[in-house]
Amino acid sequence: MSKTIVYDTLSIPDPSFIDDEVKMLGSWFGMSNICAFPTKMSTLSNNRNSSGDDKTERNIIHLKLKTMLFDPKVRQLVNESSGVFQELQTNVDDPTKSTDALYYSRKYRAILSTCILAIDRSNPDKTNETYNQYKMLLHNLQLIWHLCEVLYLVTVPGDTILNNLLDWIKIHYENAENQASVITENKIAYLTDEHIEEKFTFYWDTVIGLVLQGNIDTTRMLLSNHSQSDTEPFIHAIKILKSMPTYSIYGGLPIAEYTSRFKGWQSSAKAKLECGVFLSDSNLNNVMKIICGDPDAINLIRSHCSTWFQFLVAQLIYTDPTVKKHSLSLYAHRSVSKYYEESEYNHMDTLALDLFDGDLEGFVKKLKSYPDSGWSSTHLTNLLHLCDKIEPEFEMSEAVENKNPNEQYLLDYGTFLMTHHSLWQAGVTYLDYCSAGKGYLSVLLSKLEITSDLRVSKILHYATARRLHNVVSSVCKVKGMLSLQKSRIGEALCWAIRGQDSAFATHLGDLYLKDYVKSGCFSNPDILDNLGSIVVTCDRFMFIGKYIQFLKLALDKKLNEAALLYIELLRSNICPEYFRLTLLMDVLMFIDDSKECYFNITDISLITMRLDDAIMESNEDSETADQFILSKVVKIRQGIVQLLSISILKKKIV
């Protein structure tokens, strides 16, 4: 197992740092970038002597985290695990569905295996160092995840763990079995006089590798194919291997009886070893030393095990085959000491030791720093949390407010995914299952870059489903402003209506009314005819809606109804100041040859009062008091006089 590279060092070539007083400062830029910049840290004496004219050119550097998860070949790890995670959370909330932790753990590991195969297919000649490192990281992660599964998620009767550990080793260290397949599948050696052990130089390494993984049947088959298989040493060896007792946790012998039989079998084998039965072939003799648990074979075992994990399990097969889980800690520390000093432990070593020691809290904390951007710590901690293997809260190593590791890791991972242009939707899934997730989503969804209408519709869908009205309003405001910049006022109004943004709608309403003052007609009449609920929250569009209704009544010659609505508009005082004269000019619509009276004295007094208010406002603003406005005022006064005379004549006639 290679040592995991956790961090890369980045050198920033900047001439500013030649000066010892220049230090690097930085701040977050966006959601995932850091803006770094050199700054001169002057002392008090330097400040007094400084003229303040430091004109040294300083560069501002934008740093962005490069992560394995954002690589196209690894991205399926995020997408597929997101689906498994969501299925698990849904089933936990549904008492009618199963939430077998082991089942979901194996699903996660299957996704890891698929991702490793995808990397292999894209890098067949192993020349891409980046993909080589990604594969190593994922393989090590799969190894440690499987160990956690074996120790904490698999239920073992009697707590005898060796068979599960053997399965773990065989899956992740396949070299011996692969080499055995190469040997046994080669038929030419069997059809000629060529010795199989001479044809395959790795023959004895394969035999020893199989023995160290407890694969006795394949070992016997290889020994039977040896050119000396009919000699006494090989016959005895094959017979000993065939008679080796096997322990099964499901049925079979009780532990005490199995232990007695195993020791008897091993004693018989030791007797033959000590008598020198196998000395004629040194390799066979070494194999038998391992099987007999000979202390002299420790160095031999170590030389054939690339990691202390393999060494640990290989020793247990022939020294303590019924080992209990609680005894593994002692064996694990002895095994790792054969390979490293404590100061040389790498990340994988400390993770595995925490698992063997039963320290799940320590394991969860250390897993957070694994260089997979929190993928493993988030999903494995969540799994352990749901099956009550870890406490709901414990002291975190980081200075965080949330002491619940499951909650904190979900928040961190979900926030991290929200920084990616396409994986942000998966990030929403994780934040949904945090008590503080709604607050995070409220901020993060608003910060997403608006690159397309499809993305906008997705953001609005997520925000609406979670009742994040501030996000809907913010996104619609941005889209509305972009539309307004392109002079698409109708499109901007649609966004204002969708976002229920009364302030922005008021601004757009002013644009519509000012355009009406200039042109005498409204643009986008189809939108204005279907304003929806915006008329309730925005006074400007309440006025526009009623004003359009008034114009339609007047156009249809329903002047009695139009007059009632006209007076209502004047009385409500929701007409903006710049539009009052335009509204008052509409009084001329009610003067026709029929001499019909549409207003009473009170109504005419209200019209006159509103005209006086408009004149006073125009006088206060000298720029608007032009000849055009004065001519309007004259026409309105003339109209009022005519309406008053019609009203008086009607009253006298009555």
N, C-alpha and C positions, 0 to 999 in steps of 0.2 A: 504494500500500500504506500503510495507516494504521500509526502507531506503536502497538506492543503495550503495553497497560497491564498491568504485571506485578503490582503491589501496590496495594491500596487502603489509605488511612490511616483508622484508626478512632479517633475521639475519645471519651474516656470522661468524661462530665460528672460530676465528683465534688467536692463542696465540700472534701473533705479536702486536695486538692492546692493550695489557696490558700496553705497553709503551705509555705515553701521547703524545710523539713527533711523533708517527707513525700515518700518515693520509692515507686515502683511495684515490688512484688515479685510473683512468681507461681510456680506449680508445676503440674505436669501433674495433671489430674483425669480419671480414667478413661483411655481410650486415645486420645482425640482432642480433649479439652477442656483449656483452661488456666484455672486458678483464679487470678485476679489480685486483689491486695488492697493498698491503701495502707498504708505502714508508716513511722512517724516514726523517722528516723535521728538519734538524739540524740548530741551530742558529749560528751566526758568532763566538761567544765565544766557542761554542761546536766544531766548525770546527777547531779552533786553538788547542784545547786540544785533538782532536780526533786523534787516530793513524791510522785511515783508515782501521782497520782490523775488522769491524763489521761483524761477521759471523753468525748472527741470521738467522735462516731458515725462509724464506718468501714464502707463498703460492700464486700462481697465480690462480685466480678464473675466470672461464668463465660463464657468466650469459646470459641466453637466455629468451626472453620474452615469457611467456605462454599466449596465447590468445584464447578466446572462438571460434573465427572463424576457427581455425585450428583443432578443435575437429571434428572427423568423423561425428557426429550426427548434427553438425551445419554447416558443410562445404557446404551443399546444398544451404544454404543461399547465399554464395558467388557465386556459379556456376549459380544458377537460376537468381539471380539479375543482374549478368553480362550480361546475354542474354537480359533481359528487358532494361538495360541501353543502350546496343548497338542498340537495336531496336529503342529506343527513339531518340538517336543521329542521326541515319540514317534517320528517318522520319522528323526530324527537317530540315535536308538538302534537303529533297525532297518536293517541294511545292505541289505535287499531293497527299500527304499522310497526315493523321490527326495526330496532336500532342496534343491530349486532356490530359492536365496535370492530371485531376481527374482520368482518365482511368488508367494512368500509376501509380499514387499514390496507387490506389486500388490493382494494380498488385503487387506492392512492399509489401503492407500489407498482401496480400494473401500468399506471400512467407514466411513472418514472421509467419503467422498462421500455415502453413504447417510444418515449422521448430519446432514450439512449440509442435505440435502433435507428431512429430518424437521423441522429447525428452521425452514426456509423455509415449510413447510406450516402450522406452528403459529403463524407470525408473518407472515402474508401482507401486511399493510399496513406492516410494519417499524416499528411503534410501540413494541414492547417492547425497551427499550434493553439489557436483560440478554441477550436472545437475539441482538440485533444484535452484541453484543460476543462472545458465544460463537461466532457464525458467523465473525466476523473471526479469532478465535483458531484455529479449525479450518481455515479457508481458508489462513491463513499457515503453519500446520503442514503441511498437505497440500503446499503449494508447496515448503517446505524439505525435506520427506521425499522428494518427487519428484526434486528436484535431487540429493540424496544418492544416490538410486537410479540416476539417469542417469550420475553421475560414477564410482560405485564398484561398482554391481551389474550394469550392462549391459556386456556384452563387445563391444568395438568393434574390428574389424580395422583395423590401422594407427593406432589411437588418434585418429582424426579424429572430433571430438565434435560438430561444429556441427549436423548433422541431428537428433541426439538433443536438443540444446538447443532447437532450433526446435520440436520436438514438445512439450517442456516448456513453452515460452512460449505456444504456441497453446492448450494445454489450460487454462492458468490465466488467460490474458488473452484472452477471447473477444469482446470488444466489437466489434472490427473485422469479424470474420466474421459476428457477429449483425446488425450494421448492413448489411453487404453482402447478407445474406439478405432483409432488409426491402426493400432497393432492388430486387433482382432479382425478388422475388415480387410486387411491385406492378405489375400488368398495365395499369392505367389509363394510366400515363404513356406506355406504348408504343402505346396505341391512340388517343392524342390528340396534339395538337401541343405539349403541355406539355413543356418541357425538363426532363430528369431531374435535372440538376445544380441547377436552380432549385427543383424540387419538394422535393428532399431537401437541406436546408441542411448536412447532415453528409456530403455526397457526397465532397468532397475529403479531409476528415479520414479517411473510410473508406478511400479509395484509398491514402493515405499509410500508414495503419495496416496495410493488407494488404502493402504493399511492405516495411515494417519487419519483417514476420513471414515474408518470403520467399514469400508466397502470390501467385505471379506469374500463374497462370491466371485466378484471380478478378479480379485487377487488370486484366488485358487485357479481360475480359468487361465490366467497368464502364466502361473507357475506350471500348470499342466502342459502348456505349449513350449516350455523351455526344453532345450535339446537334452538336458540331463534329468528330465522329469521322471524317468524310470529308475533313477538311482535312489539309494536308501535315504539320504538327507532330504531329498525333495518329496519322497513318499511320506516320510514322517511329518514334514512341514505341512503338506496338503491335508494329511489326516488330522493334525492338530487344529488347523484352520476350520476344517469341516465340523469338528466336535465342539467348537467354541460356543458356549451358552449365550443366548441372546435374551435380552430383557424387553418385555412389552408392557407398557403402562396400562393397556387395555386387555385384561385377562392374563393368562400365563402364570408364572410362578410368583409367590409372594417375595418381597424384597429379601427377607432373611434367607430363604431357601435358595434364591438365585445367587446371592452373595456367597453362600457356602459352596455352591456348585462352581461358580466362577473362580474362586480361590483354589478349589481342587484342580480344576482344569489348568490354571496357570501354574500351579505347583508341579503338575506332571510335565508341562512344557519346559519349565525351568530345569527340571531334572535332566531332560534330554539335552538342553543347552549346556549345562554344566559338565555333562559327560562328553562333550565335544562332538555330538552327532552331526552338527552343521558346519564344522570347521573347514570342511573341504571346499566350501564356497563362501567366501567372506561376505558377499552381498546377502546371501540367504541367512547367514549367521546374524547379520545386522537386523534383518527383518524379524527374526525370532527374538532378538534382544528387545526390540520395541514391543512385541506382543507379550513378552514375559514381564514387562514393566521394569526392566533392568535400569537402575540409576545411571549406569554408564552410557545409556542410550540417549540421555538428555541432549547432549551436543549434536548427536546425529539427527534427532527430531528437530532441533532448532535450525540446523542447516537446510532442512527440507521444508521449512515453514517460512513463508515470506513475511508474515505478520505474527504478532503475539496472540492474535485471536485464534489462528490456526493451531499454534503451539498449545494454547490453553485446552482446546477441545481434544486435540490429539493425545495429550497426556491423560486426560480424564477417561478416555476410552479404556485404557489398560491399567489405570490406577484406582479410579473411583467411578465405576460405571453407573452407580445409583446415586450420584451426587445430588444433593438438594439445592434448591435455588439460594437459600440463605448462606450456603457455604461457598458460593461462587466468588464472593468478594476477596477472600483470602487467596484462592487460586489465581484470580485475575491479577492481583498485585504481584504475586510471585512470578507470573508469566511475563508481565510487562517489564519487570526488573531484569529479565534475561536479555532484553533488547535495548532499553534506554535507561539512562539516569532520569530522575524525576524532572530535572531542569530541561530535559530534551523532549518531554512529552509534547506531542502536537495536539491540534484541536480534536481530532478523532480519538486519540488516546484518552483524553479527559472526558469526552462524552461517553465512551464505552465504560470507563471506570465508574462514572456516576451511575450508569445503569446497573452494573454488577454490584455496586455498593447499595443499591436501593434508594439513591438520592435523586428522586424524580424532579424535585424543585431545582436542584443544582443543574440537572440535565436540561431542563426547560430554559433556564437562564442562559446557559452556555450555547444552546442551540440557536438562540436569537442572533448570535454573532456569526453564524455559519454564512458564507458568502453566496446566499441564494436569495437575497433581498427579502428575507422573512417568510419565504414560501413554506419551508419545513416547520419552523417554529409555530407558524399560524395554524397549519392543518393538524399537526401532531398534538400540539397543546390543546386544541379544540376537541380532538378525539379523546384525549386523556381526561379532559375536563368533563365531557359528557358521560363518560363511563365511571366517573368519581374516583379516578386514580390519583388525582392531585387535588389539593385543597383549593376551594374557590378563591381564596385570597392568601397571598404571602408576600413577604418583603421583597420588592423588586430591587435589582441591582442599580437600575437607572433612577434618576430623580423624577419620578412621574407621580401624578396625583392618583391615578387609577392603580390600585393594588391587585386587581384581578388580572392575572397574566393572560387568560383567554380573551378578555375584553380589550386589554391594551394591545395585544398582538394583532387582533382583528382590526382595530383602529389604525395601527401603523401600516399594516399590509394593504388595507383598503385605500388608505390615503396615498400610499406609494403607487398603486395601480391607477389612481385617478390622474397621475401625471402623464400617462401614456395616451397617445392620440386615438388608439382603438381599444385598449384594454380597460379604459375607464369604466365601461359598463360592468365589467367583472368586479371592479372596485366597489361599485354601488351595492352589489350582492353582499359583500362582507360588512360594509358599514350598516346595512339594514339590520344586522343581528347584534348591534351594539346599543346599549342604552343611550350613549352620547352620539350615536351615528347620525341621527337626524340633524343635529347641530353642525356636524362636520359636512354633511351633504349640502346643507344650506349654503355653506361657504364655498365648497369645492365645485359644485355644479355651476355656481355663478362665475367661477374663475376659468372654466373651460373655454378654450378658444373657439370662436364661432367660425367654422371653416366652410360649412355648407348648410343648405336647408334641411338635409337629411339629419345632420347632427343636431340642429336646432329642434327638430321635431322629436328626436330621441330625448334630448335634455328636458323638453317641456313634458314629454310623456312621463319620465321618471319623477319630475318635480310635481306634476299634477297628481300622480298616483300617491305621493307621499305628503300631499297638501302643503308643499313648500311654496306658498303664494309669493313670498319675496323673491324666490328664484324665477318663477314665471314672469313676474313683473320686471325683474332686472333684464332677463334675456329678451323679452319683448321690447323693452326700452331700447336696448342696443340695436336690435333689428329695425325698430322704428326709426332710429336716428340714421342708420345706414340708408334706409329707404328715402328718408328726407333729404340726405345729402345728394341723392340721385334725382331729386325733385319728384319723387313718387309719393305724393302726399296721400293718395288713396290707400296705397300699400302701408304707409306709415300709420294711417288711421286704423287699419285692420289689426296691426300689431298692438296699438294702444287699447283697442277694444278687447283683444284677447288677454292682454296683461292687466286689464282693469286699472290702467294708469291714468288717474284723473288729471294729474298735473300736466303730463305730456299731452293728454287729450285736449286740455284747455288751450295749450299752445297751438295745437293743430286746428282747433276750432277758431282761434283768432286768425290763422292763415286763411281758412275758408271764408270767414266773414270779410276780411280785408280784400280778398280776391273778388268777393261779391260786390263790394263797394266800387271796385275798379271796373269790373266787367258786366255787372248786372245779372249774373247767373252763377249757380253753384256748379263746381266740377264734381265728378264722381257721384251723380245723383242716386245711382243704385246703392252705393254704400250708405249714403246719408238717409236713404229710406229704410234701412235695416240696421239701426244703431244698437239695438239690443239694450242691455242693462247699463251701458255707459251713460245714458241720459239720466239715470238716477244718481250716479256718483259725480257727474261733471255738469255744473251749471251751464257751461258754455254750450254743450251739445243738447242740454235740455231746452235752451233758448233756440238753437238751430232747428231742432226737431219741431218745436211749436211754430217757429217762423215759416218753415217749409209747409207745414200744415195750413197755416194762414194763407200763404201764397196760392196753394192749390184751391182753397175755398174761394179766394178772390177770382182766380182764373176760371173757375166753374160757375161764376156769377152767384155764388151762395153768400151774398154780401152780409146778410143778417148774422149768419154763423161766423163769418170772417170778422165782423165788427166786434162780436163778443170775445173772440180769441185775441183780437188786436188790443182791446182794453185790458184783457188779462195780462198780455205781455208788458204793457206799460205799467200796470199796477204792481206786477211782481218785481220790477226793478232788476231783472237779471240780464237786461240788455247791456253789453259793454259800452263804455262811453263813446268810443270811436264810431259806433254803429247807430247811435241814437238819432242823429239827423236823418240817416238812411231810413230808419224805422218810421220816423215822423213824416218823411216824405210820402210814405205809403198811405197817409190819410187822404191824399188826392184821389185814391182809387174809389173812394166812397162819394165822390161828386160826379153826378151824371145828369143827363137830360131829364130823367124821371123825377128829379127833385125828391127822391125818397130819403127819409130821415132815418139814419142808422144809429145815431148817438143822441143821448139826452144831454141836458145842461151839465150834469156832473161829469159825464164822460168827456165833454169838450173842455171843461175846466182842468181835468187831469191831463189832456193832451197839451193844453196851454202851459200848464205847470212844467211838464217834461221839456217843452220847448225852451222855456226860460232857463231851466237847469242846463240844457245843452249850450245855450248862448253864453251863460256865465262861464262854463268850462272852456269854451272856445276862446273867450276873451282873456282868460288866465294864460292860455297858451298862444302867444302872439304868432307863432309859426302857422297855426291852423286857421287863424282868423283872416282868411283871404277872401277875395271877391267871389269865388265859387261858393263858399259856405254862406256868404251873405245873401247871395241870390237864392240859395236853398231856403234860407230862413224866411225871405220875402214870400216865396211860393207857399211855404207851410202856413204862414200867417194869413195869406189870402185864402187858403183852403179852410183854415179854422173859421175865418169870418163867414165864408159861404155856408159851412156846416152849421154855424150858430144861427145864421139868418133862416136856414131851412128849418132848424129845430124850433125857432120862435114862431115862424109862420104855421108850422104844423100844430103848435100848441094853441095858437089863436083859432085855427080852424076847428080844433077839437072843442 
